[in-house]
Amino acid sequence: MPARGSVREDRDRGQVALEFVGMVPLILLLVAAVWECVLIGYAFSLAGNAADEAARAGAVRGSGACVAAAGEHISGAWNMGTPNCRREGDVYKVTVTLQIPVLFPGLSFGGIDGTAGAAMEREE
């Protein structure tokens, strides 16, 4: 006859395995949600940086340089549209929109806008 403690330990071991299998999908879902939050934060950073670079280039060299500078540091995964480069008085303003990549196809979190402005300058 087996000792009473060993039978209980065997049942507990099975229970722990069952709880682990039940928690794995929840843990994976949490990891995916955290990763999406990281992507959204990184999109804000990239959009702001691209707008800053484009505004500086546009203020010095014009519209063509603005569009080129905006796309220089952004990969194709971010689905950047055409930047909105414009002169408003003595300030050159740019708006860059990035589409946020999603882990699950068919879902969309929309776009993130980054805006920046730079004082107009002339190259000499």
Backbone bond lengths (Angstrom), bond angles and torsions (degrees), N, CA, C in turn:
res aa  C-N    CA-C-N  psi(-1)  N-CA   C-N-CA  omega(-1)  CA-C   N-CA-C  phi
1 M - - - 1.440 - - 1.534 108.51 -
2 P 1.342 117.16 125.37 1.463 119.44 -177.82 1.511 111.26 -70.31
3 A 1.285 113.43 153.18 1.469 118.52 178.03 1.520 109.21 -64.49
4 R 1.293 115.73 148.51 1.446 121.13 -175.23 1.531 112.49 -63.22
5 G 1.303 118.67 -37.21 1.461 122.97 -178.13 1.514 112.66 -65.50
6 S 1.324 117.90 -35.13 1.462 119.79 -175.82 1.522 111.69 -71.38
7 V 1.316 119.59 -34.89 1.467 121.89 177.37 1.522 109.76 -65.94
8 R 1.280 117.65 -42.40 1.472 121.58 179.45 1.528 110.73 -64.06
9 E 1.325 116.96 -41.00 1.457 120.15 178.91 1.523 110.80 -62.91
10 D 1.329 118.26 -37.81 1.463 121.11 178.04 1.516 110.80 -64.47
11 R 1.309 117.90 -41.08 1.467 120.72 178.35 1.523 110.59 -66.72
12 D 1.324 117.85 -39.76 1.463 121.36 178.61 1.519 111.23 -64.66
13 R 1.305 116.50 -37.95 1.458 120.36 179.93 1.530 109.46 -62.24
14 G 1.280 118.05 -41.25 1.461 121.82 176.96 1.521 111.23 -65.18
15 Q 1.319 117.07 -37.99 1.467 121.23 179.71 1.525 110.85 -66.53
16 V 1.307 117.20 -41.27 1.462 120.93 178.55 1.523 110.10 -62.94
17 A 1.319 117.97 -42.72 1.467 121.41 178.24 1.529 110.47 -62.35
18 L 1.312 117.47 -41.65 1.459 121.52 179.61 1.528 110.84 -65.58
19 E 1.314 118.59 -42.46 1.466 121.64 178.06 1.530 110.74 -64.80
20 F 1.325 116.94 -38.78 1.464 120.12 178.47 1.527 110.66 -62.88
21 V 1.324 117.12 -46.34 1.466 121.25 179.19 1.522 110.17 -62.07
22 G 1.313 118.20 -35.68 1.462 121.20 178.66 1.519 113.08 -71.96
23 M 1.316 117.70 -29.54 1.464 121.16 -177.49 1.531 113.41 -86.51
24 V 1.318 118.59 -21.65 1.467 121.54 -176.94 1.534 112.04 -55.56
25 P 1.344 120.40 -47.45 1.467 118.57 178.85 1.540 113.00 -61.70
26 L 1.300 117.09 -36.57 1.468 119.96 178.55 1.527 111.17 -67.54
27 I 1.312 116.35 -39.55 1.467 120.26 178.11 1.521 110.14 -65.32
28 L 1.328 118.03 -43.29 1.464 121.62 178.38 1.528 111.37 -63.99
29 L 1.305 117.22 -38.48 1.470 121.01 177.29 1.522 110.53 -64.83
30 L 1.306 117.29 -40.69 1.464 121.28 177.51 1.526 111.00 -64.78
31 V 1.318 117.73 -41.81 1.465 121.34 177.75 1.531 110.29 -62.44
32 A 1.334 117.65 -41.87 1.466 120.88 178.55 1.524 110.73 -64.15
33 A 1.327 118.33 -40.71 1.468 121.30 178.61 1.525 111.43 -64.94
34 V 1.311 117.13 -40.99 1.465 120.52 177.84 1.527 109.97 -65.04
35 W 1.332 117.21 -40.40 1.461 120.57 179.22 1.532 110.83 -63.05
36 E 1.321 117.85 -39.99 1.471 120.40 177.15 1.527 110.92 -63.37
37 C 1.316 116.93 -38.80 1.474 119.94 176.49 1.524 110.77 -63.39
38 V 1.320 117.47 -38.85 1.464 121.29 176.75 1.520 110.00 -63.86
39 L 1.333 117.61 -43.03 1.465 121.02 178.62 1.525 111.81 -62.41
40 I 1.312 117.36 -39.98 1.462 120.82 179.26 1.529 110.21 -65.34
41 G 1.319 117.30 -44.45 1.460 120.40 177.66 1.508 112.30 -62.84
42 Y 1.325 116.83 -41.24 1.455 120.72 179.10 1.524 110.96 -67.27
43 A 1.331 117.01 -34.65 1.469 120.87 177.20 1.528 110.49 -63.43
44 F 1.328 117.69 -40.86 1.468 120.57 176.31 1.524 110.52 -59.95
45 S 1.318 116.25 -43.93 1.455 120.92 -179.56 1.530 111.23 -64.48
46 L 1.335 116.89 -46.67 1.461 120.57 179.87 1.526 112.38 -63.91
47 A 1.325 117.21 -42.59 1.467 120.58 -179.00 1.526 110.68 -64.24
48 G 1.314 117.14 -42.63 1.461 120.44 178.52 1.518 112.26 -64.39
49 N 1.334 116.73 -42.92 1.452 120.68 179.42 1.526 111.29 -66.05
50 A 1.322 117.24 -42.99 1.468 120.57 179.20 1.525 110.76 -62.81
51 A 1.335 116.70 -39.83 1.466 120.17 178.55 1.529 110.49 -66.43
52 D 1.314 118.47 -41.03 1.471 121.69 177.56 1.524 111.46 -61.17
53 E 1.336 115.68 -47.75 1.467 120.10 -179.95 1.524 110.76 -62.22
54 A 1.327 116.48 -43.05 1.457 120.60 -178.09 1.526 111.38 -68.01
55 A 1.316 118.26 -39.62 1.464 121.12 179.79 1.523 110.53 -64.47
56 R 1.304 116.83 -41.90 1.468 120.52 178.58 1.527 110.74 -63.92
57 A 1.331 117.11 -46.64 1.470 120.91 179.64 1.522 110.74 -65.25
58 G 1.311 117.86 -40.17 1.464 121.34 179.81 1.511 112.47 -67.00
59 A 1.323 117.10 -37.33 1.463 120.68 179.72 1.520 111.34 -66.63
60 V 1.316 116.92 -29.48 1.460 120.69 -178.26 1.531 111.84 -92.24
61 R 1.358 117.16 -46.14 1.463 119.78 -170.26 1.518 115.42 -118.18
62 G 1.312 120.95 -5.05 1.461 121.46 175.42 1.517 114.41 105.20
63 S 1.332 114.44 -173.11 1.456 122.70 -170.92 1.526 114.04 -64.24
64 G 1.322 118.08 -42.74 1.470 120.31 -179.70 1.512 112.38 -60.72
65 A 1.322 116.55 -41.39 1.462 120.99 178.06 1.517 111.05 -68.07
66 C 1.321 115.87 -31.80 1.466 120.69 179.19 1.523 110.51 -62.14
67 V 1.322 116.85 -50.04 1.470 121.14 -178.26 1.525 110.77 -64.63
68 A 1.332 117.03 -41.78 1.465 120.56 179.69 1.525 111.60 -64.52
69 A 1.325 117.21 -41.93 1.461 120.53 -178.55 1.523 111.67 -68.55
70 A 1.321 117.46 -32.78 1.470 120.05 -179.99 1.520 111.48 -65.22
71 G 1.324 117.57 -39.34 1.453 120.42 -177.10 1.512 114.88 -89.44
72 E 1.320 117.45 -2.15 1.460 121.11 -174.38 1.526 113.77 -64.68
73 H 1.323 118.19 -37.73 1.468 121.37 -174.25 1.521 113.18 -108.77
74 I 1.330 117.42 11.50 1.471 119.92 -177.01 1.523 109.08 -116.44
75 S 1.329 116.83 126.44 1.462 120.77 179.94 1.527 110.54 -78.77
76 G 1.314 115.95 169.54 1.460 121.73 -177.82 1.517 114.16 -67.95
77 A 1.320 118.20 -18.67 1.465 120.87 -179.34 1.525 112.50 -64.65
78 W 1.321 116.62 -20.66 1.465 119.85 -175.92 1.520 112.96 -89.82
79 N 1.324 118.82 -6.35 1.466 121.81 175.55 1.520 112.33 50.43
80 M 1.305 116.23 59.28 1.460 119.89 179.20 1.522 109.35 -78.22
81 G 1.305 116.59 131.29 1.448 120.82 173.36 1.522 109.82 -78.81
82 T 1.309 116.85 -173.42 1.460 120.26 177.70 1.525 108.78 -73.22
83 P 1.323 117.68 127.65 1.463 119.59 179.80 1.530 111.12 -65.84
84 N 1.301 115.45 146.83 1.458 121.78 178.32 1.529 107.85 -92.85
85 C 1.337 116.15 95.56 1.464 122.38 -178.48 1.529 108.16 -99.74
86 R 1.323 117.49 128.56 1.466 120.50 -178.22 1.521 110.59 -153.75
87 R 1.306 114.31 152.83 1.458 120.52 175.85 1.522 108.03 -102.09
88 E 1.313 115.94 129.27 1.472 122.22 177.24 1.515 107.89 -126.43
89 G 1.308 115.38 93.42 1.460 120.42 -177.47 1.514 110.36 69.53
90 D 1.309 116.54 -124.57 1.463 121.68 179.63 1.521 112.57 -94.96
91 V 1.317 116.97 12.75 1.468 121.66 -178.65 1.524 109.04 -121.78
92 Y 1.323 115.98 134.98 1.461 121.69 175.25 1.518 107.02 -99.61
93 K 1.337 117.43 117.36 1.464 121.79 -175.15 1.521 110.67 -111.22
94 V 1.326 114.24 146.07 1.466 121.15 -178.98 1.528 109.12 -136.90
95 T 1.331 115.46 139.74 1.465 121.90 171.53 1.525 107.71 -123.67
96 V 1.315 116.05 125.35 1.469 122.68 179.11 1.526 107.59 -115.99
97 T 1.339 116.65 131.50 1.463 121.45 178.02 1.522 109.43 -115.92
98 L 1.331 116.11 128.07 1.464 122.59 177.27 1.520 109.03 -114.97
99 Q 1.325 116.30 137.52 1.458 120.89 172.67 1.525 107.69 -87.48
100 I 1.303 116.62 133.71 1.462 121.24 -176.87 1.528 109.65 -80.51
101 P 1.341 118.49 124.36 1.465 119.22 176.03 1.530 109.90 -69.44
102 V 1.322 115.78 143.63 1.453 121.35 -176.71 1.525 108.40 -121.16
103 L 1.325 116.38 145.51 1.461 120.51 179.01 1.518 112.46 -66.28
104 F 1.313 116.86 -30.67 1.456 121.27 -175.12 1.523 109.70 -109.21
105 P 1.331 118.98 116.10 1.467 120.90 179.88 1.522 110.90 -59.90
106 G 1.301 116.10 144.00 1.457 121.22 -179.39 1.518 113.10 98.31
107 L 1.318 117.28 -22.90 1.460 120.43 175.90 1.519 109.36 -87.06
108 S 1.308 117.21 149.75 1.459 120.13 177.25 1.520 108.96 -141.40
109 F 1.310 115.56 130.56 1.458 120.87 175.66 1.520 110.53 -101.39
110 G 1.332 117.00 6.26 1.466 120.16 178.50 1.512 111.93 83.39
111 G 1.302 114.84 -155.27 1.451 120.19 -176.25 1.515 111.95 -120.57
112 I 1.315 114.30 161.31 1.459 122.79 177.23 1.523 106.94 -115.36
113 D 1.314 117.30 129.25 1.465 121.58 178.38 1.521 110.37 -100.08
114 G 1.318 114.39 136.07 1.457 121.31 171.72 1.521 107.67 -120.41
115 T 1.312 117.46 129.45 1.459 121.00 -179.68 1.521 109.59 -123.97
116 A 1.325 114.47 148.93 1.462 119.65 178.76 1.523 108.58 -156.18
117 G 1.316 114.86 162.08 1.458 121.00 176.79 1.517 109.68 -142.62
118 A 1.333 115.01 152.08 1.469 120.94 177.70 1.520 108.69 -141.40
119 A 1.304 116.67 145.51 1.457 121.25 178.90 1.530 108.77 -67.05
120 M 1.320 116.16 140.81 1.469 121.49 179.72 1.525 109.77 -64.48
121 E 1.327 115.30 138.66 1.460 121.87 179.43 1.523 109.03 -136.78
122 R 1.314 114.49 163.24 1.454 119.80 173.40 1.509 108.25 -122.81
123 E 1.342 115.03 137.64 1.453 120.34 176.52 1.513 108.51 -80.79
124 E 1.312 117.57 134.72 1.462 120.22 178.78 1.491 111.14 -123.59
